[in-house]
């Protein structure tokens, strides 16, 4: 049955297949995004706006280390999808075994370094003033669970590469439900404050890991690795590194972006603007979940059919994915343009016992979030082309164009913009950098994707 499921990537109609892959991926991403969103609402209401800012400082650090697992997972999954499409199951097994070893070595090493330099890292990422102490509490506890999260994220991408999107979806739902339940117990009932928020997050990582470990040990998975598969193979490690490096580079740039944004906004408006960005950052994770879901659903379809040399199906999957993603991105855009103030209010406490300083901070955040949110999401309807285009090159194993296109938005356009525009335009310069970078990156991605379709997918012999 498992083999039939993976072969369906090359036989079912593209529209039906993309829905089958994208809907579970979207639900999983939605639930994970809701986790971040509701977690922030709980923290903001039960601890305070400073706590939201503190978590925002820690996120890029822990996410970057955890992204090693995602990078190794996505890099290896591209190989696995193409190997299964070509009928080479042994290569798929060898790749999975190498992914496990690489994830262990990389995440543990970086966690050790992260703990050694904690007092240096937190201020560099904007954890200054009243933000430092709660950020340090959250950082240390969450970092303990990052290697577990790395394994979970790596395993989740492999599950999807096998053509098992519903299991991948469940793996994303479990930690979300666990985290929210533990948030309620640790923060609300036990009044553990930032310690409770951090332990709830770490406990959710463990729940996800246990489910994924069960999946690969059960009959649901066709990837049953043996001891010989754990021996690192230079060629496979190199390919995982080159393809996974795209994901890692993207997360590295995201972490650098958080570092710059938190520091620039702190200088412009102290803790208040950092809290505004924290709310907008949560919406960037949450609101675009269906677009990311379509992108995740597209990856194994494109990879499998490219490996099987079904280039006509690859072209069809590109066109269909862009249409679906553009539709949902437009719907997201409309909602955010209409209700930015109502969304912002969800994150702020109406507790009458707040101090005068906390009340003032709440009012500042509420009055300063609507316009920035509209500006940040102004180019949302066109990002489908940008995301699907970059994902295509990663899915088919073309690491260099995938890397360059992935870095184009934030690395080549957004970071230079936020370093320059605020010097002339102040806070406004920060927020308009988002849509400008989106437009420029979409134009570049569209050019290279169109050239690839004309020179490779249209001229190649199809089967």
PEZI-V992004 format. One record per pair of residues at least 24 apart in sequence whose C-alpha atoms are under 8 Angstrom apart, sorted by the first residue. I is the first residue (numbers start at 1). J is the second residue. D is the distance in whole Angstrom. If there is no record, write none. Layout:
i=I j=J d=D
i=I j=J d=D
//
This chain:
i=2 j=220 d=7
i=2 j=221 d=7
i=2 j=222 d=6
i=3 j=222 d=7
i=5 j=162 d=8
i=5 j=163 d=6
i=5 j=164 d=7
i=6 j=84 d=7
i=6 j=162 d=6
i=6 j=163 d=5
i=6 j=164 d=8
i=7 j=85 d=7
i=9 j=163 d=7
i=9 j=300 d=8
i=9 j=301 d=6
i=9 j=304 d=7
i=9 j=305 d=7
i=10 j=85 d=8
i=10 j=301 d=7
i=10 j=304 d=7
i=10 j=305 d=6
i=10 j=308 d=8
i=10 j=310 d=8
i=14 j=313 d=7
i=14 j=316 d=7
i=14 j=317 d=6
i=14 j=320 d=8
i=15 j=317 d=8
i=15 j=320 d=7
i=17 j=301 d=8
i=18 j=294 d=7
i=18 j=297 d=6
i=18 j=298 d=6
i=18 j=301 d=8
i=18 j=317 d=8
i=18 j=321 d=7
i=19 j=297 d=8
i=20 j=165 d=8
i=20 j=297 d=8
i=21 j=163 d=8
i=21 j=165 d=6
i=21 j=294 d=8
i=21 j=296 d=8
i=21 j=297 d=4
i=21 j=298 d=7
i=22 j=293 d=5
i=22 j=294 d=5
i=22 j=295 d=7
i=22 j=296 d=7
i=22 j=297 d=4
i=22 j=298 d=7
i=23 j=293 d=7
i=23 j=294 d=8
i=23 j=297 d=8
i=24 j=165 d=6
i=24 j=166 d=6
i=24 j=168 d=8
i=24 j=169 d=5
i=24 j=293 d=8
i=25 j=165 d=7
i=25 j=166 d=8
i=25 j=168 d=7
i=25 j=169 d=6
i=25 j=293 d=5
i=25 j=294 d=7
i=25 j=296 d=6
i=25 j=297 d=6
i=26 j=289 d=6
i=26 j=290 d=5
i=26 j=291 d=8
i=26 j=292 d=7
i=26 j=293 d=4
i=26 j=294 d=7
i=27 j=169 d=7
i=27 j=290 d=8
i=27 j=293 d=8
i=28 j=168 d=7
i=28 j=169 d=4
i=28 j=170 d=7
i=28 j=171 d=8
i=28 j=172 d=5
i=28 j=173 d=6
i=29 j=169 d=8
i=29 j=172 d=7
i=29 j=289 d=6
i=29 j=290 d=8
i=29 j=292 d=8
i=29 j=293 d=7
i=30 j=286 d=7
i=30 j=289 d=5
i=30 j=290 d=7
i=31 j=172 d=7
i=31 j=173 d=6
i=31 j=176 d=6
i=32 j=172 d=6
i=32 j=173 d=7
i=32 j=175 d=8
i=32 j=176 d=6
i=33 j=282 d=8
i=33 j=285 d=6
i=33 j=286 d=5
i=33 j=289 d=7
i=34 j=176 d=8
i=34 j=286 d=6
i=35 j=176 d=5
i=35 j=177 d=8
i=35 j=179 d=7
i=35 j=180 d=7
i=36 j=282 d=7
i=36 j=286 d=8
i=37 j=282 d=6
i=37 j=283 d=8
i=37 j=286 d=7
i=38 j=180 d=8
i=39 j=179 d=8
i=39 j=180 d=7
i=39 j=183 d=7
i=40 j=347 d=7
i=41 j=346 d=6
i=41 j=347 d=5
i=41 j=348 d=7
i=42 j=183 d=8
i=42 j=347 d=8
i=43 j=197 d=7
i=44 j=347 d=6
i=44 j=348 d=6
i=44 j=349 d=6
i=45 j=347 d=7
i=45 j=348 d=6
i=45 j=349 d=4
i=45 j=350 d=8
i=45 j=351 d=8
i=46 j=187 d=7
i=46 j=188 d=7
i=46 j=193 d=8
i=46 j=349 d=8
i=47 j=193 d=6
i=47 j=194 d=8
i=48 j=348 d=8
i=48 j=349 d=7
i=48 j=358 d=7
i=49 j=275 d=7
i=49 j=348 d=7
i=49 j=358 d=7
i=49 j=361 d=8
i=49 j=362 d=7
i=50 j=130 d=7
i=50 j=131 d=6
i=50 j=271 d=7
i=50 j=275 d=7
i=51 j=131 d=7
i=51 j=134 d=7
i=51 j=135 d=8
i=51 j=194 d=7
i=52 j=275 d=7
i=52 j=278 d=7
i=53 j=131 d=7
i=53 j=271 d=7
i=53 j=274 d=6
i=53 j=275 d=5
i=53 j=278 d=6
i=54 j=127 d=7
i=54 j=131 d=5
i=54 j=132 d=7
i=54 j=134 d=6
i=54 j=135 d=4
i=54 j=138 d=8
i=55 j=135 d=6
i=55 j=138 d=7
i=56 j=278 d=6
i=57 j=122 d=7
i=57 j=125 d=6
i=57 j=126 d=6
i=57 j=127 d=6
i=57 j=135 d=7
i=57 j=258 d=8
i=57 j=259 d=8
i=57 j=262 d=7
i=58 j=122 d=7
i=58 j=125 d=8
i=58 j=135 d=6
i=58 j=138 d=7
i=58 j=139 d=6
i=60 j=254 d=7
i=60 j=255 d=5
i=60 j=256 d=8
i=60 j=258 d=6
i=60 j=259 d=8
i=61 j=255 d=7
i=62 j=139 d=8
i=62 j=142 d=7
i=62 j=143 d=6
i=62 j=146 d=7
i=63 j=251 d=8
i=63 j=255 d=8
i=64 j=248 d=8
i=64 j=251 d=6
i=64 j=252 d=6
i=64 j=255 d=7
i=65 j=107 d=6
i=65 j=110 d=7
i=65 j=111 d=7
i=65 j=146 d=7
i=65 j=147 d=8
i=65 j=150 d=8
i=66 j=107 d=7
i=66 j=146 d=6
i=66 j=147 d=7
i=66 j=149 d=6
i=66 j=150 d=5
i=66 j=153 d=8
i=67 j=150 d=7
i=67 j=153 d=8
i=67 j=247 d=7
i=67 j=248 d=6
i=67 j=251 d=7
i=68 j=103 d=7
i=68 j=106 d=7
i=68 j=107 d=7
i=68 j=150 d=6
i=68 j=248 d=6
i=69 j=103 d=6
i=69 j=107 d=7
i=69 j=149 d=8
i=69 j=150 d=4
i=69 j=151 d=6
i=69 j=152 d=8
i=69 j=153 d=6
i=69 j=154 d=5
i=70 j=150 d=7
i=70 j=153 d=5
i=70 j=154 d=5
i=70 j=157 d=7
i=70 j=244 d=8
i=70 j=247 d=7
i=70 j=248 d=8
i=71 j=154 d=7
i=71 j=243 d=8
i=71 j=244 d=4
i=71 j=245 d=6
i=71 j=246 d=7
i=71 j=247 d=5
i=71 j=248 d=5
i=72 j=99 d=6
i=72 j=102 d=7
i=72 j=103 d=7
i=72 j=154 d=6
i=72 j=240 d=6
i=72 j=241 d=7
i=72 j=244 d=5
i=73 j=99 d=7
i=73 j=153 d=7
i=73 j=154 d=4
i=73 j=155 d=7
i=73 j=156 d=8
i=73 j=157 d=5
i=73 j=158 d=6
i=73 j=244 d=7
i=74 j=154 d=7
i=74 j=157 d=6
i=74 j=158 d=8
i=74 j=243 d=7
i=74 j=244 d=6
i=74 j=247 d=7
i=75 j=239 d=7
i=75 j=240 d=5
i=75 j=241 d=7
i=75 j=242 d=7
i=75 j=243 d=5
i=75 j=244 d=4
i=75 j=245 d=8
i=75 j=394 d=8
i=76 j=158 d=8
i=76 j=239 d=8
i=76 j=240 d=5
i=76 j=243 d=8
i=76 j=244 d=7
i=77 j=157 d=6
i=77 j=158 d=5
i=77 j=161 d=6
i=78 j=161 d=7
i=78 j=243 d=8
i=78 j=299 d=8
i=78 j=300 d=7
i=78 j=303 d=6
i=78 j=394 d=7
i=78 j=395 d=5
i=78 j=396 d=7
i=78 j=397 d=7
i=79 j=239 d=8
i=79 j=240 d=8
i=79 j=397 d=7
i=80 j=158 d=8
i=80 j=161 d=7
i=80 j=162 d=8
i=81 j=161 d=5
i=81 j=162 d=7
i=81 j=300 d=6
i=81 j=303 d=6
i=81 j=304 d=5
i=81 j=307 d=8
i=82 j=303 d=5
i=82 j=304 d=5
i=82 j=305 d=8
i=82 j=306 d=7
i=82 j=307 d=4
i=82 j=308 d=7
i=82 j=396 d=8
i=83 j=304 d=8
i=83 j=307 d=7
i=84 j=304 d=7
i=84 j=307 d=8
i=85 j=303 d=8
i=85 j=304 d=5
i=85 j=305 d=7
i=85 j=306 d=8
i=85 j=307 d=5
i=85 j=308 d=5
i=86 j=304 d=8
i=86 j=307 d=6
i=86 j=308 d=5
i=92 j=223 d=8
i=93 j=223 d=6
i=93 j=224 d=7
i=93 j=225 d=6
i=93 j=229 d=6
i=94 j=225 d=7
i=94 j=228 d=8
i=94 j=229 d=5
i=94 j=230 d=7
i=95 j=229 d=8
i=95 j=236 d=6
i=96 j=158 d=8
i=96 j=223 d=8
i=96 j=225 d=7
i=96 j=229 d=8
i=97 j=225 d=6
i=97 j=226 d=8
i=97 j=229 d=5
i=97 j=230 d=4
i=97 j=231 d=8
i=98 j=229 d=7
i=98 j=230 d=5
i=98 j=231 d=7
i=98 j=232 d=5
i=98 j=233 d=7
i=98 j=236 d=8
i=98 j=237 d=7
i=99 j=154 d=8
i=99 j=240 d=8
i=100 j=151 d=7
i=100 j=230 d=8
i=101 j=230 d=7
i=101 j=232 d=8
i=103 j=147 d=8
i=103 j=150 d=7
i=103 j=151 d=6
i=103 j=154 d=8
i=104 j=147 d=7
i=104 j=151 d=8
i=107 j=146 d=7
i=107 j=147 d=5
i=107 j=150 d=7
i=108 j=147 d=6
i=111 j=143 d=6
i=111 j=144 d=7
i=111 j=146 d=7
i=111 j=147 d=8
i=114 j=143 d=8
i=115 j=140 d=7
i=115 j=143 d=8
i=124 j=259 d=7
i=124 j=263 d=8
i=125 j=258 d=7
i=125 j=259 d=4
i=125 j=260 d=8
i=125 j=262 d=7
i=125 j=263 d=7
i=126 j=259 d=6
i=126 j=262 d=5
i=126 j=263 d=5
i=126 j=266 d=7
i=131 j=271 d=8
i=134 j=194 d=6
i=137 j=194 d=7
i=137 j=195 d=6
i=137 j=198 d=8
i=138 j=194 d=6
i=138 j=195 d=6
i=138 j=197 d=7
i=138 j=198 d=5
i=139 j=198 d=8
i=141 j=195 d=8
i=141 j=198 d=6
i=141 j=199 d=7
i=141 j=202 d=7
i=142 j=198 d=6
i=142 j=199 d=7
i=142 j=201 d=7
i=142 j=202 d=5
i=144 j=202 d=7
i=145 j=202 d=5
i=145 j=203 d=8
i=145 j=205 d=6
i=145 j=206 d=7
i=146 j=202 d=8
i=146 j=205 d=8
i=148 j=205 d=6
i=148 j=206 d=6
i=148 j=209 d=6
i=149 j=205 d=5
i=149 j=206 d=7
i=149 j=208 d=8
i=149 j=209 d=7
i=151 j=209 d=7
i=152 j=205 d=8
i=152 j=208 d=6
i=152 j=209 d=5
i=152 j=212 d=6
i=155 j=212 d=6
i=156 j=212 d=7
i=159 j=221 d=8
i=160 j=300 d=7
i=161 j=300 d=5
i=162 j=221 d=8
i=162 j=222 d=8
i=163 j=300 d=7
i=167 j=215 d=8
i=171 j=208 d=6
i=171 j=211 d=6
i=171 j=212 d=7
i=172 j=208 d=7
i=174 j=204 d=8
i=174 j=207 d=7
i=174 j=208 d=6
i=175 j=203 d=8
i=175 j=204 d=4
i=175 j=205 d=6
i=175 j=206 d=8
i=175 j=207 d=6
i=175 j=208 d=5
i=176 j=204 d=7
i=178 j=203 d=7
i=178 j=204 d=5
i=178 j=207 d=7
i=179 j=203 d=7
i=179 j=204 d=5
i=242 j=399 d=6
i=243 j=394 d=6
i=243 j=397 d=7
i=243 j=398 d=7
i=243 j=399 d=5
i=245 j=403 d=8
i=246 j=394 d=8
i=246 j=399 d=7
i=246 j=402 d=6
i=246 j=403 d=5
i=246 j=406 d=7
i=247 j=403 d=8
i=247 j=406 d=8
i=249 j=403 d=7
i=249 j=407 d=7
i=250 j=406 d=6
i=250 j=407 d=6
i=253 j=407 d=7
i=253 j=410 d=7
i=253 j=411 d=6
i=254 j=410 d=7
i=257 j=410 d=8
i=257 j=415 d=7
i=261 j=418 d=8
i=265 j=427 d=8
i=268 j=426 d=7
i=268 j=427 d=7
i=272 j=361 d=6
i=272 j=364 d=7
i=272 j=365 d=6
i=273 j=365 d=7
i=273 j=368 d=8
i=275 j=365 d=7
i=276 j=365 d=6
i=276 j=368 d=7
i=276 j=369 d=6
i=279 j=344 d=7
i=279 j=347 d=7
i=280 j=369 d=8
i=280 j=373 d=6
i=287 j=332 d=6
i=288 j=329 d=7
i=288 j=332 d=7
i=290 j=325 d=7
i=290 j=328 d=6
i=290 j=329 d=8
i=291 j=325 d=5
i=291 j=326 d=8
i=291 j=328 d=6
i=291 j=329 d=6
i=291 j=384 d=7
i=292 j=387 d=8
i=294 j=321 d=6
i=294 j=324 d=7
i=294 j=325 d=6
i=295 j=321 d=7
i=295 j=325 d=8
i=295 j=387 d=7
i=295 j=388 d=6
i=295 j=391 d=7
i=298 j=388 d=8
i=298 j=391 d=8
i=299 j=391 d=7
i=299 j=392 d=7
i=299 j=395 d=5
i=300 j=395 d=7
i=302 j=392 d=7
i=302 j=395 d=6
i=302 j=396 d=7
i=303 j=395 d=5
i=303 j=396 d=5
i=303 j=397 d=8
i=306 j=396 d=6
i=307 j=396 d=8
i=309 j=462 d=6
i=309 j=463 d=6
i=310 j=462 d=6
i=310 j=463 d=5
i=311 j=457 d=6
i=311 j=458 d=8
i=311 j=460 d=7
i=311 j=461 d=8
i=311 j=462 d=5
i=311 j=463 d=7
i=312 j=457 d=7
i=312 j=458 d=8
i=312 j=462 d=6
i=312 j=463 d=8
i=314 j=457 d=8
i=315 j=453 d=7
i=315 j=457 d=7
i=318 j=388 d=7
i=318 j=389 d=8
i=318 j=392 d=8
i=321 j=388 d=7
i=322 j=384 d=6
i=322 j=385 d=6
i=322 j=388 d=6
i=323 j=384 d=8
i=325 j=384 d=5
i=326 j=381 d=6
i=326 j=382 d=7
i=326 j=383 d=7
i=326 j=384 d=5
i=326 j=385 d=8
i=327 j=381 d=8
i=329 j=380 d=6
i=329 j=381 d=5
i=329 j=382 d=8
i=329 j=383 d=8
i=329 j=384 d=7
i=330 j=380 d=7
i=330 j=381 d=5
i=332 j=380 d=8
i=333 j=377 d=7
i=333 j=378 d=7
i=333 j=380 d=6
i=333 j=381 d=7
i=336 j=373 d=8
i=336 j=374 d=7
i=336 j=377 d=8
i=337 j=374 d=6
i=340 j=369 d=7
i=340 j=370 d=5
i=340 j=371 d=8
i=340 j=373 d=7
i=340 j=374 d=7
i=341 j=366 d=7
i=341 j=369 d=7
i=341 j=370 d=5
i=344 j=369 d=7
i=344 j=370 d=7
i=372 j=428 d=8
i=372 j=431 d=6
i=375 j=431 d=6
i=375 j=432 d=6
i=375 j=434 d=7
i=375 j=435 d=7
i=376 j=431 d=6
i=376 j=432 d=7
i=376 j=433 d=8
i=376 j=434 d=5
i=376 j=435 d=6
i=377 j=434 d=8
i=377 j=435 d=7
i=378 j=435 d=6
i=379 j=435 d=5
i=379 j=436 d=8
i=379 j=438 d=6
i=379 j=439 d=7
i=380 j=435 d=8
i=380 j=438 d=8
i=382 j=438 d=8
i=382 j=439 d=8
i=382 j=442 d=7
i=383 j=438 d=7
i=383 j=442 d=7
i=385 j=442 d=6
i=385 j=445 d=7
i=385 j=446 d=7
i=386 j=441 d=7
i=386 j=442 d=5
i=386 j=445 d=6
i=386 j=446 d=7
i=389 j=445 d=6
i=389 j=446 d=7
i=389 j=449 d=6
i=390 j=445 d=7
i=405 j=441 d=8
i=405 j=444 d=8
i=405 j=445 d=6
i=408 j=441 d=6
i=408 j=444 d=8
i=409 j=437 d=5
i=409 j=438 d=6
i=409 j=440 d=7
i=409 j=441 d=5
i=410 j=437 d=7
i=413 j=437 d=5
i=413 j=440 d=7
i=413 j=441 d=7
//
